[in-house]
Amino acid sequence: MEDNKMSNDFFTFVDEEGNEIVFELIGQCELKGNTYFAMIPAGSDDNGEFCEYNILKLAIEDGEEVYVTIDDDDEFDMVADYFDDLFSEEIDYDATEEDTTK
């Protein structure tokens, strides 16, 4: 775990059908020499609850940086575990409990 950043940047990707989809970056980290990104669709309304996120890996293809999905199950599990731990540390359960008792 060399470096991690939390930021709220937006990325636009084009799916297989040519549709543009905007994602919000919710986490970034470097593990074992690779850079990974956790993203949610922009405008996702999680109502204060944990929501699912997508994980992409930064790769170099034809000399250009591209974002790719992770095909290796072990690699994906390692990165997902890292982000799950990171995001669970950010949740203030005491504040959530107080908000629900008001």
C-alpha positions as CSV (number, residue, x, y, z in Angstrom):
1,M,0.0,0.0,0.0
2,E,2.3,2.7,-1.3
3,D,-0.1,5.6,-1.8
4,N,-3.8,6.4,-1.6
5,K,-5.8,9.4,-2.4
6,M,-9.4,10.4,-1.7
7,S,-10.8,12.8,-4.3
8,N,-14.1,13.7,-6.0
9,D,-13.2,13.9,-9.7
10,F,-15.4,12.9,-12.5
11,F,-14.6,10.7,-15.5
12,T,-16.7,10.1,-18.6
13,F,-16.5,6.6,-20.2
14,V,-18.2,5.3,-23.4
15,D,-19.8,1.9,-23.1
16,E,-20.0,-0.8,-25.8
17,E,-23.2,0.8,-27.2
18,G,-21.6,4.3,-27.5
19,N,-23.4,5.7,-24.5
20,E,-21.5,8.2,-22.3
21,I,-21.6,7.4,-18.6
22,V,-20.1,9.8,-16.0
23,F,-18.5,8.3,-12.9
24,E,-17.4,10.0,-9.7
25,L,-14.0,9.0,-8.3
26,I,-14.4,8.1,-4.6
27,G,-11.1,6.4,-4.0
28,Q,-7.7,5.8,-5.5
29,C,-4.8,3.6,-4.4
30,E,-1.5,2.0,-5.4
31,L,-1.0,-1.6,-4.6
32,K,1.8,-3.8,-5.8
33,G,2.9,-1.2,-8.4
34,N,-0.5,-0.7,-9.9
35,T,-3.0,2.1,-9.6
36,Y,-6.6,1.4,-8.9
37,F,-9.7,3.6,-8.8
38,A,-13.1,3.1,-7.0
39,M,-15.9,4.9,-8.8
40,I,-19.7,5.3,-8.6
41,P,-22.0,6.5,-11.3
42,A,-22.3,10.3,-11.0
43,G,-25.4,11.4,-9.2
44,S,-25.8,8.1,-7.3
45,D,-28.1,8.7,-4.3
46,D,-27.0,6.4,-1.6
47,N,-29.2,8.0,1.1
48,G,-26.2,8.0,3.5
49,E,-25.8,4.2,3.2
50,F,-22.9,2.3,1.7
51,C,-23.4,1.9,-2.1
52,E,-21.7,-0.4,-4.5
53,Y,-18.8,0.9,-6.5
54,N,-16.8,-0.1,-9.6
55,I,-13.1,-0.8,-9.5
56,L,-10.9,0.1,-12.5
57,K,-7.2,-0.4,-13.0
58,L,-4.9,2.1,-14.8
59,A,-3.1,0.3,-17.7
60,I,-0.9,1.4,-20.5
61,E,-2.1,0.3,-24.0
62,D,-0.3,1.5,-27.1
63,G,1.5,4.1,-25.1
64,E,-1.6,5.6,-23.6
65,E,-3.2,5.4,-20.2
66,V,-6.5,3.5,-20.1
67,Y,-8.8,2.4,-17.4
68,V,-9.6,-1.4,-17.5
69,T,-11.6,-3.8,-15.5
70,I,-9.7,-6.4,-13.4
71,D,-9.9,-9.9,-14.9
72,D,-7.9,-11.8,-12.3
73,D,-10.1,-12.8,-9.3
74,D,-7.3,-12.7,-6.8
75,E,-6.2,-9.3,-7.8
76,F,-9.8,-8.0,-7.8
77,D,-10.4,-9.4,-4.3
78,M,-7.2,-7.8,-3.0
79,V,-8.2,-4.4,-4.3
80,A,-11.8,-4.7,-3.2
81,D,-10.7,-5.7,0.3
82,Y,-8.5,-2.6,0.4
83,F,-11.3,-0.2,-0.7
84,D,-13.8,-1.9,1.6
85,D,-11.4,-1.4,4.6
86,L,-10.7,2.2,3.5
87,F,-14.4,3.1,3.2
88,S,-15.4,1.4,6.4
89,E,-12.9,3.5,8.3
90,E,-14.5,6.7,6.9
91,I,-18.0,5.8,8.2
92,D,-18.7,7.6,11.5
93,Y,-21.1,5.1,13.1
94,D,-21.6,7.3,16.2
95,A,-22.8,10.2,14.0
96,T,-25.1,7.9,12.1
97,E,-26.6,6.6,15.3
98,E,-27.2,10.1,16.6
99,D,-28.9,11.1,13.4
100,T,-31.3,8.3,13.6
101,T,-32.3,9.0,17.2
102,K,-33.3,12.6,16.5
